[in-house]
Amino acid sequence: MSYKIEFIAYYLPERIIDNDYLELESGIDKKFTEDKVGIAQRHIAAENEPTSQLAFKAAEKLITENNINKEDIDMLLLCTQNPDYKLPTTACLVQNMLELKTSVMAFDINLGCSGYVYSLPLAGNFLNSGKFKSALLIMADEYSKIINYKDKNTASIFGDAGSATLLAKCEDGYGVIDYTFGTDGSGWDKLIVPNSGTMHSDDEISELYMDGREIFKFSVQKVPASIHEILEKNNLQTSDIKHFVMHQANKYMLGELQKRMKLTQEQMIIDMKNYGNTVSSTIPIALKNLIDKGTLQKGDLLLFTGFGVGLSWGNVLYRYI
Amino acid sequence: MKNSEILAKLQKIMNEINEDVKLSDNTALIGENLLDSLELINYLTQIEEIFGVEISLEELKEAELGLVSNMIAYLSERVY
């Protein structure tokens, strides 16, 4: 038995911050942001629009558009680093909003850009246990609530979004066929909200800090090595993969990864221009847009790669069905 | 390693990043804004990988490694 991505939907908040605004407000060069970072605009949640709302709207869209029977959803896994509250979990709030059955297993996981590639096998293995029929994976994050829009390192990159994926069983040899994970906690302070959690002090500002150079170095060194590892494990070459759907960190970084791994432009999916880096939602958003193009054929191999805060990374090898 | 060999390696790295930038001893990558921030990060990352060194932000500033002659001097002390 295996498991596959049955449906994906995503929700983007209405408010948009474009590069004109950032140039005016923060002096961030508009041309650089669009040409090199690869982002023209990012959606930002409203003040009164918490993470649970992004999660709920994405899941509601998924359920409505695909006529999903809520009774079939046995698991709700919600990945966020900006929950509505420290407790309870945002998954509990969303279970209530969606009116899912009370026997559903609902919980949050705290991961950033590797969230989707961790969530797929995590939920999928419960499906493989035979006890669950389908699982709802929600990625939702609001980095806008922790960004200082004067900080040139982070202001232009991140956008808010929610995405929902329904995972269901499928025939063997299709869907998720392998996965790998990685963690290097020695880089815990390279992407961090230092003044937060039990380390929070009222005397200091609570905002995102990113060591761009270290994150770049980690990404261009660790990602190719981890991809080669999973491909080798499965006796595959990069040329066997139709598309690499990687975390959409920024265009320049993906370009560098493409160069280092000698991938073709067609193989490397770059899809962040209108959303920015939406953290754990970048892969499902890019994947949904790719599927909607209608060019994927049954049997095509895809590789999903997430990497970032933690430092944490992972790969999912997927045979399209 | 000879200074000319280091310069040749730096130019090879640069060709991959921004082929319009031609390096000489007097090239000031940071002062003359020849590279944007992402290209500069990439340049430093590749220098670290190829020469097997780690360049801290402090060293970058204090030794003014944006100037190619300074970078060559810095590397020649560490690479044999």
Interface residues (C-beta under 8 A of the other chain):
Chain A: F32 K36 V37 G212 R213 F216 K217 V220 Q221 N250 Y252 M253 E256 K259
Chain B: E16 D36 S37 L38 I41 N42 L44 T45 E48 E49 L57
